């Protein structure tokens, strides 16, 4: 598969993993939150990512990676 945008990757993850039950709905929501936070970090002119959100993002991303690795094995 090839994607030209991050949103395409996320849509595919929802279609292939969340809707099929391989990832739970909460993990799908957390992935969306990470993407929103990434947009704030990249494009936020007046809004910045707080340290609390950054620390939560690390935990969420680590958990997401753990789950994906287990699906790939």
C-alpha positions as CSV (number, residue, x, y, z in Angstrom):
1,X,0.0,0.0,0.0
2,X,1.1,3.5,-0.7
3,X,-0.3,6.7,0.8
4,X,0.5,10.3,0.0
5,X,-1.0,11.8,3.2
6,X,-1.0,10.9,6.9
7,X,-4.8,11.1,6.8
8,X,-4.8,8.2,4.3
9,X,-2.7,6.0,6.6
10,X,-5.1,6.8,9.5
11,X,-8.2,6.1,7.4
12,X,-6.7,2.8,6.3
13,X,-5.9,1.8,9.9
14,X,-9.5,2.5,10.9
15,X,-10.9,0.6,8.0
16,X,-8.6,-2.4,8.2
17,X,-7.9,-2.7,12.0
18,X,-10.5,-0.8,14.0
19,X,-13.6,-1.7,12.0
20,X,-12.5,-5.4,12.0
21,X,-11.9,-5.4,15.7
22,X,-8.1,-6.0,15.5
23,X,-7.7,-2.6,17.3
24,X,-10.3,-1.5,19.8
25,X,-12.3,1.8,19.3
26,X,-10.3,3.5,22.1
27,X,-7.0,2.9,20.2
28,X,-8.6,4.4,17.1
29,X,-9.6,7.4,19.1
30,X,-6.1,7.7,20.5
31,X,-4.6,7.5,17.0
32,X,-6.9,10.4,16.0
33,X,-5.9,12.4,19.0
34,X,-2.2,11.8,18.2
35,X,-2.8,13.1,14.6
36,X,-4.6,16.2,15.9
37,X,-1.7,16.8,18.3
38,X,0.8,16.4,15.5
39,X,-1.1,19.0,13.5
40,X,-1.0,21.5,16.4
41,X,2.7,20.8,16.7
42,X,3.4,21.3,13.0
43,X,0.9,24.0,12.2
44,X,-0.2,25.7,15.4
45,X,0.6,29.3,15.2
46,X,-1.0,30.5,18.4
47,X,-1.6,27.1,20.0
48,X,1.2,24.9,21.4
49,X,1.4,21.4,22.7
50,X,1.6,21.3,26.4
51,X,4.2,19.2,28.3
52,X,1.3,17.2,29.7
53,X,-0.1,16.4,26.2
54,X,3.4,15.6,25.0
55,X,4.0,13.1,27.8
56,X,0.5,11.6,27.2
57,X,1.3,11.4,23.5
58,X,4.5,9.4,24.2
59,X,2.5,6.9,26.4
60,X,-0.2,6.6,23.8
61,X,2.3,6.1,20.9
62,X,4.2,3.5,22.8
63,X,1.1,1.5,23.6
64,X,0.0,1.8,19.9
65,X,3.3,0.5,18.8
66,X,3.1,-2.4,21.2
67,X,-0.3,-3.4,19.9
68,X,0.8,-3.1,16.3
69,X,3.9,-5.2,16.9
70,X,1.8,-8.0,18.5
71,X,-0.5,-7.9,15.4
72,X,2.4,-8.3,13.1
73,X,3.9,-11.4,14.9
